[in-house]
Amino acid sequence: MGKGFFEVPIAVNEPIKGFAPGSPERKEVSETYKKMYNSTIDVPLYINGEDVKTGDTATMSPPHDHQHIVGTYHKATKQNVEDAIATALEARKKWSQTPWEQRAGIFLRAAELIAGPYRARINAATMMAQSKTIHQAEIDASCELIDFLRFNVQFMTEIYAEQPESTSDAWNRLEYRPLEGFIYAITPFNFTAIAGNLPASAAMLGNVVVWKPSDSQVFSAKILLDVFKEAGVPAGVIQMVMGDPVMISDTVFASPDFSGVHFTGSTNVFKGIWQKIGTQIHTYKTYPRIVGETGGKDFIVAHKTSNPEQVATAILRGSFELQGQKCSAASRCYVSKSIWNDVRENLIVDLKTVKMGSPEDMENYVTAVIHEGSFDKLVSYIEQAKKDNDVEIIAGGGYDKSKGYFIEPTVLLTSNPNYETMGTELFGPIVTIYVFDDDKWEETLHLVDETSIYALTGAVFSEDRYALEDAMKILQNAAGNFYINDKPTGAVVGQQPFGGARGSGTNDKAGSKLNLYRWLSPRMIKETFVTPTDYRYPSLG
Ligand code: NAD
């Protein structure tokens, strides 16, 4: 300990495998998927290194095949959550004192386990649990998570190296302590990488974490837990509890040792969490850090000079990959009148070639939405659109939940820029398009800025630099991740730190140093070499 300034491997982005027909990776993931599909698992809680089975269970089914059961998971009691907190605090005594290189070693190892022996498993589990196509599973569960782990280790060492100036008679040192207490990680269904990163990033910095995965992601969360265990995360450092989110959260927020929440999910849930923490602020020993990445109503704006084929491809990929269930998914588009016919034609022609079905058939581009609640909500917007006079369905509009929760990629065209689906997050494969007059560029940019409460991602297409500059200025606060001539999805760790403001979150940029700072509490240490013994300054005479 403390006998070298160690350097970690330089982080590089994990290459994305192609899964082309006949490739070995395709064969391996297909076989793994089949095996998972034809067996069942039972997922216990994980508290202080022990599997805890409560007997109060829920079943797990693929959204694309909801009558087929692939396992059960156990739901926590209040006592389980209290145990998880108490044993995490006990584990903290050793973990918070563990040298950084030991912590780095664990999470670098986790990255390599996912890159190698766990890759097929974590991809297949994500296809099964969250209905992702193999490409979507690979870029999420494997590549993004590997990148989070590798880059965060590097960022951690860069932060530790940030030190204040010293003088010859006083040595100033900054020590980056973990927060005092424990962190609560609440993760969403849609990204296995986020489910892994929210607990891991805090734990990497010496914190202990109580992690509550989404009910709809427990199947792949279990693989994450297996990776953490095999990588050597000690008992009590990352505790996994599933079940009633309100009971679990209320129990956590009642603890005086609660020191921070790392949340990704919907806006209203986050606001509710913030409110609860606020009303109990006198309970806590330290001001809790509140970090949340939340909803979006992400836009594409296409200027009259933009290329219609590029715009159509961006709409198709940006709106319908992962069934529009990315927080960054394009869900409202503004297209200049003179290019609209070409954009429309390209989009409709391409959409006719898009196949929908189970992710097991790798020719499918679109699969099912996550659960019945989401399906029913999306259907209600489609049915409403059929009735409303200021909107028409120009593609899709079909749906079927007999086997899986399938909704066709649906394009709404509205004459009303404030139509409900231009401002409300639907989180599904429905995009709404508004066509604007060519000479109303600036006016339209203001409309984009003011139509929704969110500010997560947005894209502008134009071949005119002055038009781009207008968009840069007017939309400065409308998106935390802003794209020029590209779709608004697909941020890569280490390249495009991700997050938004306004109703979209605290913009603490997952996958960057900015996020890691939130899980640290620096201690400033000044050591004086020759300590004064006379209180008088020369000015006293
Ligand atoms: P969700 O809000 O329904 O659930 C997120 C998590 O919060 C889950 O673990 C859930 O069990 C828990 N939860 C639900 N109700 C709770 C409550 N009352 N108290 C405490 N916890 C509660 O979101 P979801 O459906 O899993 O994910 C989709 C949402 O997440 C979308 O709004 C999407 O935009 C957002 N999202 C944002 C980002 C981002 O980086 N900004 C990334 C992914 C997803």
Residues whose N, C-alpha, C, O or C-beta is under 5 A from the ligand:
A	BS01	NAD	I186 T187 P188 F189 K212 P213 S214 D215 P245 V246 S249 T264 G265 S266 T267 V269 E293 T294 G295 G296 C327 S504
